[in-house]
Amino acid sequence: MYKKMYLIRNFECTVLELYSRGKIFGALHSYIGQEAVAVGVCASLRKEDYIVSTHRGHGHCLAKGMDVSRAMAELFGKNTGVCGGKGGSMHVADPSIGVLGASGIVGGGIPLAVGAGLSAKYRKTDQVAVSFFSDGASNQGTFHESVNLAAIWDLPVIFVCENNLYAESTPVWESTRAKNIADRAVGYGIPGAVVDGMDVIAVYEEAMKAVGRARQGKGPTLIECKTYRFEGHEVGEDWHTYRTDKEVEEWKSRCPITRFRNTLINRNVITKNEIEKIEQEVKRQLDEAIRFAEQSPEPDAETALHDVFVSQYI
């Protein structure tokens, strides 16, 4: 879990640096600060379980086990990318590990997780589906319709709200009257839980409860993780227009990675030397990922029309 969190943090820092050098193009939304949510939730899942991500999805994908080099190549737009260079940052997917895709539409991925949950129930497997979404998405109609449908059909879906306090630049307290987004669960007759999204163990333990219920056929759970993005909504945004340096620094002092590292060392779970080895291995992985992406070829022009139609209908 520590390695995954450290990998996500350094992957995102590396991607930001590469973006500034013109190696990566398009919209880019950093997951820095929210690593404990993706890792805590995905640690409770199996490879065959499903997740549906958001426009801020690199962390979810890596936490679920996406290949680092192929993920990097995708951001470079190369044909060795996990989606052949077509998905990019906001629409990356890998069904082979249960990543059904990220979505550039706020709240757009929530119904897909419900569909995956319905599929699992119909096929009588014990798979579960997780929908990651933000506080802003919780005010979309797709959220309410999806939770309601999952509830009445007892679908194995876990709705994970990453409440980072801002829907782009709109504070959650200006858009939502309820104290907690998880409080909305009562309206659908399902469990709702609030957890410290900066504590990976707390997230993991809550996710395990929800996953256990879902596998037993007891239906969905709504988990709200109180977290924070250290960067702006997207690259190039001036977040000073809606939040203060003091607020950002206060949240950074609760960094989930530093917190988890200290916990592991203080409880004698791992030594500082072992931590250093993990961190060196992550840096080696990222160096290799960059080399792989840079050396990979661009997609051939004719592939632009591939994957548009299912072949049997052409």
C-alpha positions as CSV (number, residue, x, y, z in Angstrom):
1,M,0.0,0.0,0.0
2,Y,2.8,2.4,0.8
3,K,4.5,1.6,-2.5
4,K,1.3,2.2,-4.4
5,M,0.8,5.6,-2.7
6,Y,4.4,6.6,-3.3
7,L,4.1,5.5,-6.9
8,I,1.0,7.5,-7.6
9,R,2.5,10.6,-5.9
10,N,5.7,10.4,-8.0
11,F,3.9,9.5,-11.2
12,E,1.8,12.6,-10.8
13,C,4.8,14.8,-10.0
14,T,6.7,13.4,-13.0
15,V,3.7,13.9,-15.3
16,L,3.4,17.5,-14.2
17,E,7.1,18.1,-15.0
18,L,6.8,16.3,-18.4
19,Y,3.7,18.4,-19.2
20,S,5.7,21.6,-18.5
21,R,8.3,20.4,-21.0
22,G,5.7,19.8,-23.7
23,K,5.9,16.0,-23.6
24,I,2.3,15.6,-22.6
25,F,-0.6,17.6,-24.1
26,G,-4.3,18.3,-23.3
27,A,-6.1,18.6,-20.0
28,L,-4.4,17.2,-17.0
29,H,-5.8,16.9,-13.5
30,S,-3.4,16.0,-10.7
31,Y,-4.3,13.4,-8.0
32,I,-1.6,14.6,-5.6
33,G,-2.9,14.6,-2.0
34,Q,-5.7,12.0,-2.6
35,E,-3.6,8.9,-2.8
36,A,-5.0,7.3,0.3
37,V,-8.4,7.0,-1.2
38,A,-7.5,5.2,-4.4
39,V,-5.1,2.9,-2.6
40,G,-7.2,2.2,0.4
41,V,-10.2,1.3,-1.7
42,C,-8.4,-0.7,-4.4
43,A,-6.5,-2.7,-1.7
44,S,-9.9,-4.2,-0.8
45,L,-10.6,-5.4,-4.3
46,R,-9.6,-8.3,-6.5
47,K,-8.3,-8.1,-10.0
48,E,-11.7,-9.2,-11.4
49,D,-13.5,-6.5,-9.6
50,Y,-14.4,-3.3,-11.5
51,I,-13.7,0.4,-11.0
52,V,-14.9,3.4,-12.9
53,S,-12.8,6.5,-12.6
54,T,-13.0,10.2,-13.2
55,H,-11.2,13.0,-15.0
56,R,-8.7,12.8,-12.1
57,G,-8.1,9.1,-12.7
58,H,-4.4,8.3,-12.8
59,G,-4.3,7.3,-9.1
60,H,-7.3,5.0,-9.4
61,C,-5.8,3.2,-12.4
62,L,-2.4,2.7,-10.8
63,A,-3.9,1.6,-7.5
64,K,-5.9,-1.1,-9.4
65,G,-2.7,-2.4,-11.0
66,M,-2.3,-0.6,-14.4
67,D,1.1,-1.1,-15.9
68,V,3.2,2.0,-15.2
69,S,5.0,2.1,-18.6
70,R,1.8,1.6,-20.6
71,A,0.0,4.3,-18.5
72,M,2.8,6.7,-19.2
73,A,2.8,5.9,-22.9
74,E,-0.9,6.6,-23.0
75,L,-0.3,10.1,-21.7
76,F,2.3,10.6,-24.3
77,G,-0.3,9.5,-27.0
78,K,1.9,6.6,-28.1
79,N,0.5,3.4,-29.7
80,T,2.0,1.3,-26.8
81,G,-0.3,3.1,-24.4
82,V,-2.9,1.1,-22.6
83,C,-5.6,2.6,-25.0
84,G,-3.3,2.9,-28.0
85,G,-2.8,6.6,-27.3
86,K,-6.4,7.4,-27.8
87,G,-7.7,7.7,-24.2
88,G,-5.1,10.1,-22.8
89,S,-5.3,11.4,-19.3
90,M,-9.1,11.7,-18.9
91,H,-10.3,8.5,-20.7
92,V,-7.8,5.9,-19.9
93,A,-9.1,2.3,-19.4
94,D,-7.9,-1.3,-19.1
95,P,-10.7,-3.8,-18.8
96,S,-8.1,-6.6,-18.3
97,I,-7.7,-5.4,-14.7
98,G,-11.2,-4.2,-14.2
99,V,-10.6,-0.5,-15.1
100,L,-13.7,0.2,-17.1
101,G,-12.5,3.7,-17.8
102,A,-12.1,7.3,-16.7
103,S,-14.6,9.9,-17.7
104,G,-14.2,13.5,-18.7
105,I,-17.9,14.1,-17.8
106,V,-18.5,14.9,-14.1
107,G,-20.7,12.1,-12.8
108,G,-20.6,10.4,-16.1
109,G,-19.0,7.2,-14.8
110,I,-21.4,6.5,-11.9
111,P,-24.0,4.7,-14.0
112,L,-21.3,2.5,-15.6
113,A,-20.4,1.1,-12.2
114,V,-24.1,0.3,-11.6
115,G,-24.2,-1.5,-15.0
116,A,-21.1,-3.5,-14.0
117,G,-22.8,-4.3,-10.7
118,L,-25.9,-5.5,-12.5
119,S,-23.8,-7.6,-14.8
120,A,-22.1,-9.3,-11.8
121,K,-25.4,-10.0,-10.1
122,Y,-26.9,-11.3,-13.4
123,R,-24.0,-13.6,-13.9
124,K,-24.0,-14.7,-10.3
125,T,-20.4,-13.9,-9.6
126,D,-19.2,-12.2,-6.4
127,Q,-17.6,-9.4,-8.2
128,V,-18.1,-5.8,-7.0
129,A,-18.0,-2.5,-8.8
130,V,-16.6,0.8,-7.4
131,S,-17.5,4.2,-8.7
132,F,-15.1,7.0,-7.8
133,F,-16.6,10.5,-8.0
134,S,-16.2,13.9,-6.5
135,D,-18.3,16.1,-4.3
136,G,-19.3,18.0,-7.4
137,A,-20.6,14.9,-9.1
138,S,-22.8,14.1,-6.0
139,N,-25.1,16.9,-7.2
140,Q,-25.6,15.5,-10.6
141,G,-28.7,13.6,-11.5
142,T,-26.6,10.6,-12.5
143,F,-25.6,10.2,-8.9
144,H,-29.1,10.1,-7.4
145,E,-30.5,7.8,-10.2
146,S,-27.6,5.4,-9.9
147,V,-27.6,5.1,-6.2
148,N,-31.4,4.6,-6.2
149,L,-31.3,1.9,-8.8
150,A,-28.4,0.1,-7.1
151,A,-30.3,0.3,-3.8
152,I,-33.6,-1.1,-5.0
153,W,-31.9,-4.0,-6.8
154,D,-29.3,-4.7,-4.1
155,L,-26.4,-4.4,-6.6
156,P,-22.8,-5.0,-5.5
157,V,-21.7,-1.4,-6.0
158,I,-19.6,0.8,-3.7
159,F,-20.0,4.6,-4.3
160,V,-16.9,6.4,-3.2
161,C,-17.1,10.1,-3.0
162,E,-13.8,11.9,-2.9
163,N,-14.8,15.1,-1.2
164,N,-11.9,17.4,-1.8
165,L,-14.0,20.4,-0.8
166,Y,-14.1,22.0,-4.3
167,A,-16.1,21.3,-7.4
168,E,-13.5,22.9,-9.6
169,S,-13.6,26.3,-7.8
170,T,-17.0,26.0,-6.0
171,P,-16.8,25.2,-2.3
172,V,-18.9,22.2,-1.2
173,W,-20.5,24.3,1.5
174,E,-21.9,26.6,-1.2
175,S,-23.4,23.8,-3.2
176,T,-24.5,21.3,-0.7
177,R,-26.6,21.9,2.4
178,A,-26.0,18.5,4.1
179,K,-23.0,18.4,6.5
180,N,-21.9,15.1,4.9
181,I,-22.5,13.8,1.4
182,A,-22.7,10.3,3.0
183,D,-25.8,11.5,4.9
184,R,-27.7,11.2,1.6
185,A,-27.4,7.4,1.9
186,V,-30.4,7.3,4.3
187,G,-32.7,8.6,1.6
188,Y,-32.0,5.4,-0.4
189,G,-32.0,3.0,2.6
190,I,-28.3,2.0,2.3
191,P,-25.3,2.4,4.6
192,G,-23.4,5.7,4.5
193,A,-20.0,6.2,6.0
194,V,-17.7,9.2,6.5
195,V,-14.0,8.4,6.6
196,D,-10.7,10.4,6.9
197,G,-9.5,10.3,3.3
198,M,-6.0,11.2,4.3
199,D,-5.7,7.9,6.3
200,V,-5.2,4.9,4.0
201,I,-5.9,2.4,6.8
202,A,-9.2,4.1,7.7
203,V,-10.2,4.1,4.0
204,Y,-9.2,0.4,3.6
205,E,-11.1,-0.7,6.7
206,E,-14.3,1.1,5.6
207,A,-13.9,-0.2,2.0
208,M,-13.5,-3.8,3.3
209,K,-16.8,-3.5,5.2
210,A,-18.6,-2.2,2.0
211,V,-17.0,-4.9,-0.2
212,G,-18.0,-7.6,2.2
213,R,-21.6,-6.5,2.2
214,A,-21.6,-6.3,-1.6
215,R,-20.2,-9.8,-2.0
216,Q,-22.8,-11.2,0.3
217,G,-25.6,-9.7,-1.8
218,K,-26.5,-7.0,0.7
219,G,-26.3,-4.2,-1.7
220,P,-24.5,-0.9,-2.1
221,T,-22.7,1.4,0.3
222,L,-21.9,5.1,0.0
223,I,-18.5,6.1,1.4
224,E,-17.4,9.7,1.7
225,C,-13.7,10.2,2.0
226,K,-12.8,13.7,3.3
227,T,-9.7,14.5,1.3
228,Y,-7.9,17.4,-0.5
229,R,-6.1,18.0,-3.8
230,F,-2.8,19.8,-3.2
231,E,-2.7,21.1,-6.8
232,G,-5.3,23.2,-8.7
233,H,-8.3,21.7,-10.4
234,E,-6.2,21.2,-13.5
235,V,-2.8,22.3,-14.8
236,G,-2.6,26.0,-15.4
237,E,-5.3,27.0,-13.0
238,D,-4.7,29.7,-10.4
239,W,-6.3,28.2,-7.3
240,H,-5.5,31.3,-5.3
241,T,-8.8,32.8,-6.6
242,Y,-10.8,30.5,-4.3
243,R,-8.6,29.1,-1.6
244,T,-5.8,30.4,0.6
245,D,-2.2,29.4,1.0
246,K,-2.9,28.7,4.7
247,E,-5.7,26.2,3.9
248,V,-3.5,24.4,1.4
249,E,-0.5,24.2,3.8
250,E,-2.8,22.9,6.6
251,W,-3.9,20.0,4.4
252,K,-0.4,19.4,3.2
253,S,0.6,18.9,6.8
254,R,-1.7,15.9,6.9
255,C,0.0,14.4,3.8
256,P,-1.3,10.8,3.6
257,I,2.0,9.4,2.5
258,T,4.1,11.0,5.2
259,R,1.4,10.0,7.7
260,F,1.4,6.3,6.6
261,R,5.2,6.2,6.4
262,N,5.5,7.4,10.0
263,T,2.9,5.0,11.2
264,L,4.7,2.0,9.6
265,I,8.1,3.0,11.1
266,N,6.7,3.9,14.5
267,R,4.9,0.5,14.7
268,N,8.0,-1.4,13.6
269,V,6.2,-2.7,10.6
270,I,9.0,-1.6,8.3
271,T,12.4,0.1,8.7
272,K,13.7,3.3,7.2
273,N,16.1,1.3,5.0
274,E,13.2,-0.8,3.6
275,I,11.3,2.4,3.0
276,E,14.2,3.8,1.0
277,K,14.4,0.6,-1.1
278,I,10.7,0.9,-1.9
279,E,11.2,4.5,-3.0
280,Q,14.2,3.7,-5.1
281,E,12.3,0.9,-6.9
282,V,9.5,3.3,-7.6
283,K,11.9,5.9,-9.1
284,R,13.4,3.1,-11.2
285,Q,10.0,2.1,-12.5
286,L,9.2,5.7,-13.5
287,D,12.6,6.2,-15.2
288,E,11.8,3.0,-17.2
289,A,8.3,4.2,-17.9
290,I,9.6,7.5,-19.4
291,R,12.1,5.7,-21.6
292,F,9.4,3.3,-22.8
293,A,7.0,6.2,-23.6
294,E,9.6,8.3,-25.4
295,Q,10.9,5.4,-27.5
296,S,7.5,4.1,-28.4
297,P,6.2,5.0,-31.9
298,E,3.3,7.3,-32.7
299,P,0.0,5.6,-33.7
300,D,-0.4,5.1,-37.5
301,A,-2.9,7.6,-39.0
302,E,-5.3,4.8,-40.2
303,T,-5.9,3.7,-36.6
304,A,-7.9,6.9,-36.0
305,L,-11.0,5.0,-37.3
306,H,-10.3,1.8,-35.4
307,D,-12.4,1.1,-32.3
308,V,-15.2,3.3,-33.5
309,F,-17.5,0.5,-34.5
310,V,-17.9,-3.1,-33.3
311,S,-16.4,-5.1,-36.2
312,Q,-19.4,-7.3,-36.7
313,Y,-21.5,-4.3,-37.7
314,I,-19.1,-2.8,-40.3
